[in-house]
């Protein structure tokens, strides 16, 4: 087992986030997670009672994120690993039919949420002179398909800002855009129904993804990585 690490994880209650939470804790690491659904957060807190921390946080809300980060850094110290996983998707549709509210929501969570956690946690990581930021992107952050333009826009933005951030970080830190691959999650089922069953479940994915993420090092800074 690798040395225990403090892992801040957004979107910890569902899909990939829930699977990573279990995987990291099973591997002996401390997870400091958040999600928007207070009931699901309480379920996580009851399941993992010791040495872990789960809070209901809206990553799109700067004051929410800032307050959360201040508490965690004071209580636990700067994270070793910051994983921006929280993400949403709208139902597939031509871009011109997507409402302003839908487009704004996807950008607020997928892009602004990522920036908010970076702004909130990275200064403490810089002060400590170590830490890795992993921003979960998508194959649709590196290629495109019809009817998913808002999601593509958000993930292309995360890819770009992560690689720019990588150039700004001091030695000892790294920022990596990570494409998780295609996984059978509720998000995928909402969009593609039965086709989602052709892909691995989040728990199956995590068996490969968790050790892969734990092996990311500062020398990977700025590299667009993919879990196969």
C-alpha positions as CSV (number, residue, x, y, z in Angstrom):
1,X,0.0,0.0,0.0
2,X,1.2,3.5,-0.8
3,X,1.7,6.1,1.9
4,X,-1.7,7.4,3.2
5,X,-2.8,10.5,1.4
6,X,-5.4,13.2,2.0
7,X,-7.7,13.3,-1.1
8,X,-10.2,16.1,-1.7
9,X,-12.9,14.8,-4.1
10,X,-15.8,16.6,-5.5
11,X,-18.9,14.8,-6.7
12,X,-18.3,12.0,-4.2
13,X,-21.8,10.7,-3.8
14,X,-22.6,9.2,-7.2
15,X,-21.1,7.4,-10.2
16,X,-17.3,7.7,-10.5
17,X,-17.0,9.8,-7.4
18,X,-18.8,7.2,-5.2
19,X,-16.7,4.4,-6.7
20,X,-13.4,6.4,-6.2
21,X,-14.4,7.2,-2.6
22,X,-14.7,3.5,-1.8
23,X,-11.6,2.6,-3.7
24,X,-9.4,5.3,-2.0
25,X,-10.7,4.4,1.4
26,X,-10.2,0.7,0.8
27,X,-6.6,1.5,-0.2
28,X,-6.0,3.2,3.2
29,X,-6.3,6.9,2.2
30,X,-8.4,9.7,3.7
31,X,-11.2,11.1,1.6
32,X,-12.5,14.6,2.2
33,X,-15.5,14.6,-0.2
34,X,-18.4,16.7,-1.2
35,X,-21.6,16.5,-3.1
36,X,-24.8,18.6,-3.5
37,X,-27.2,16.0,-2.2
38,X,-27.3,16.3,1.6
39,X,-28.9,12.9,2.1
40,X,-26.3,11.1,0.1
41,X,-23.5,12.9,1.9
42,X,-25.0,11.8,5.2
43,X,-25.1,8.2,4.0
44,X,-21.4,8.4,3.1
45,X,-20.6,10.0,6.5
46,X,-22.4,7.1,8.3
47,X,-20.7,4.5,6.2
48,X,-17.2,5.8,6.7
49,X,-17.1,7.1,10.2
50,X,-13.5,7.5,11.0
51,X,-10.7,9.7,9.5
52,X,-12.9,10.8,6.6
53,X,-15.0,13.9,6.0
54,X,-18.1,14.5,3.9
55,X,-20.0,17.8,3.4
56,X,-22.8,19.0,1.3
57,X,-21.3,21.6,-1.0
58,X,-22.4,23.3,-4.2
59,X,-19.1,23.6,-6.2
60,X,-20.7,26.3,-8.4
61,X,-21.0,28.5,-5.4
62,X,-17.7,30.2,-4.5
63,X,-18.7,31.0,-0.9
64,X,-19.7,27.4,-0.3
65,X,-16.4,26.1,-1.7
66,X,-14.3,28.7,0.1
67,X,-15.8,28.0,3.5
68,X,-15.5,24.2,2.9
69,X,-11.8,24.5,1.9
70,X,-10.9,26.8,4.8
71,X,-12.4,24.3,7.3
72,X,-10.6,21.3,5.7
73,X,-7.2,22.9,5.4
74,X,-7.4,24.1,9.0
75,X,-8.5,20.7,10.2
76,X,-6.5,18.3,8.0
77,X,-3.9,20.4,6.2
78,X,-3.5,20.9,2.4
79,X,-4.6,18.0,0.3
80,X,-2.1,15.7,-1.3
81,X,-4.5,15.1,-4.2
82,X,-7.4,17.4,-5.4
83,X,-9.8,15.6,-7.8
84,X,-12.3,17.8,-9.5
85,X,-14.9,15.2,-10.5
86,X,-18.3,16.9,-10.0
87,X,-20.0,17.2,-13.4
88,X,-23.4,17.3,-15.0
89,X,-24.7,16.8,-18.5
90,X,-27.9,17.9,-20.3
91,X,-30.0,15.5,-22.4
92,X,-28.6,15.2,-26.0
93,X,-30.1,17.9,-28.2
94,X,-29.0,20.3,-31.0
95,X,-27.3,23.3,-29.4
96,X,-29.8,25.8,-30.6
97,X,-32.6,24.0,-28.6
98,X,-30.6,24.0,-25.3
99,X,-32.0,26.6,-22.9
100,X,-30.0,29.3,-21.3
101,X,-30.6,27.8,-17.9
102,X,-29.4,24.4,-19.0
103,X,-26.3,25.7,-20.7
104,X,-25.5,28.0,-17.7
105,X,-25.9,25.1,-15.3
106,X,-23.5,22.8,-17.1
107,X,-20.8,25.6,-17.3
108,X,-21.3,26.6,-13.7
109,X,-20.8,23.1,-12.4
110,X,-18.3,21.6,-14.8
111,X,-16.1,24.7,-15.4
112,X,-16.7,27.3,-12.7
113,X,-16.9,24.5,-10.1
114,X,-13.5,23.3,-11.1
115,X,-12.0,26.8,-10.9
116,X,-13.6,27.4,-7.5
117,X,-11.9,24.4,-5.9
118,X,-8.6,25.2,-7.5
119,X,-8.9,28.8,-6.2
120,X,-9.8,27.5,-2.8
121,X,-7.3,24.7,-2.3
122,X,-4.3,25.3,-4.5
123,X,-2.8,28.2,-2.5
124,X,-2.4,25.8,0.5
125,X,-0.9,23.2,-1.7
126,X,1.6,25.7,-3.1
127,X,2.5,26.8,0.4
128,X,3.3,23.2,1.2
129,X,5.2,22.8,-2.1
130,X,3.5,19.6,-3.1
131,X,0.2,18.2,-4.4
132,X,-1.5,17.0,-7.5
133,X,-4.6,18.4,-9.1
134,X,-6.6,16.0,-11.3
135,X,-9.5,17.5,-13.3
136,X,-11.8,14.8,-14.7
137,X,-12.5,15.6,-18.3
138,X,-13.9,13.4,-21.1
139,X,-13.4,12.0,-24.5
140,X,-15.8,14.8,-25.4
141,X,-13.2,17.2,-24.1
142,X,-10.8,16.1,-26.9
143,X,-13.2,15.3,-29.6
144,X,-16.8,16.1,-30.6
145,X,-20.2,14.5,-31.3
146,X,-23.5,15.9,-32.4
147,X,-26.1,16.8,-29.7
148,X,-23.6,17.2,-26.8
149,X,-22.2,20.6,-27.6
150,X,-22.7,22.1,-24.1
151,X,-20.9,19.1,-22.5
152,X,-18.1,19.3,-25.1
153,X,-17.7,23.0,-24.5
154,X,-17.4,22.5,-20.7
155,X,-14.9,19.7,-21.0
156,X,-12.8,21.4,-23.7
157,X,-12.6,24.3,-21.3
158,X,-11.4,22.1,-18.4
159,X,-8.8,20.6,-20.7
160,X,-7.5,24.0,-21.7
161,X,-7.5,25.6,-18.2
162,X,-5.8,22.5,-16.7
163,X,-2.9,22.6,-19.2
164,X,-2.6,26.4,-18.7
165,X,-2.6,25.9,-14.9
166,X,0.1,23.3,-15.3
167,X,2.4,26.0,-16.7
168,X,1.7,28.3,-13.8
169,X,2.4,25.8,-10.9
170,X,5.7,25.8,-9.1
171,X,7.9,22.7,-8.9
172,X,6.5,19.9,-6.8
173,X,2.9,20.4,-8.0
174,X,1.1,19.1,-11.0
175,X,-2.2,19.6,-12.8
176,X,-3.5,16.8,-15.1
177,X,-6.6,16.6,-17.3
178,X,-7.8,13.0,-17.0
179,X,-10.2,11.4,-19.4
180,X,-11.8,8.5,-17.5
181,X,-13.1,6.7,-20.6
182,X,-16.7,5.6,-21.1
183,X,-18.4,4.2,-18.0
184,X,-21.9,2.9,-17.3
185,X,-23.1,5.6,-14.9
186,X,-26.5,7.2,-14.3
187,X,-25.4,10.1,-16.4
188,X,-24.6,7.9,-19.4
189,X,-27.9,6.0,-19.0
190,X,-29.8,9.2,-19.0
191,X,-28.3,10.0,-22.4
192,X,-28.0,6.6,-24.1
193,X,-30.3,4.2,-22.2
194,X,-29.5,0.6,-22.9
195,X,-26.3,1.4,-24.8
196,X,-24.7,2.2,-21.4
197,X,-24.8,-1.5,-20.5
198,X,-22.0,-2.2,-23.0
199,X,-19.5,-0.3,-20.8
200,X,-18.0,-1.1,-17.4
201,X,-19.8,0.0,-14.2
202,X,-18.2,2.7,-12.0
203,X,-17.1,0.1,-9.5
204,X,-15.4,-2.0,-12.2
205,X,-13.8,1.1,-13.6
206,X,-12.5,2.1,-10.2
207,X,-10.5,-1.1,-9.8
208,X,-8.3,0.2,-12.6
209,X,-8.7,3.9,-12.0
210,X,-7.9,4.2,-8.3
211,X,-4.4,2.7,-8.6
212,X,-3.8,4.6,-11.8
213,X,-4.7,8.0,-10.2
214,X,-2.6,7.1,-7.1
215,X,0.4,6.6,-9.4
216,X,0.2,10.0,-11.0
217,X,3.3,12.0,-10.2
218,X,4.5,15.6,-10.5
219,X,6.4,14.7,-13.7
220,X,3.0,14.1,-15.4
221,X,2.3,17.8,-15.0
222,X,0.2,19.1,-18.0
223,X,-0.1,15.7,-19.7
224,X,-3.6,14.8,-21.0
225,X,-4.0,11.3,-19.5
226,X,-6.6,8.6,-20.2
227,X,-7.7,5.6,-18.3
228,X,-8.2,2.6,-20.6
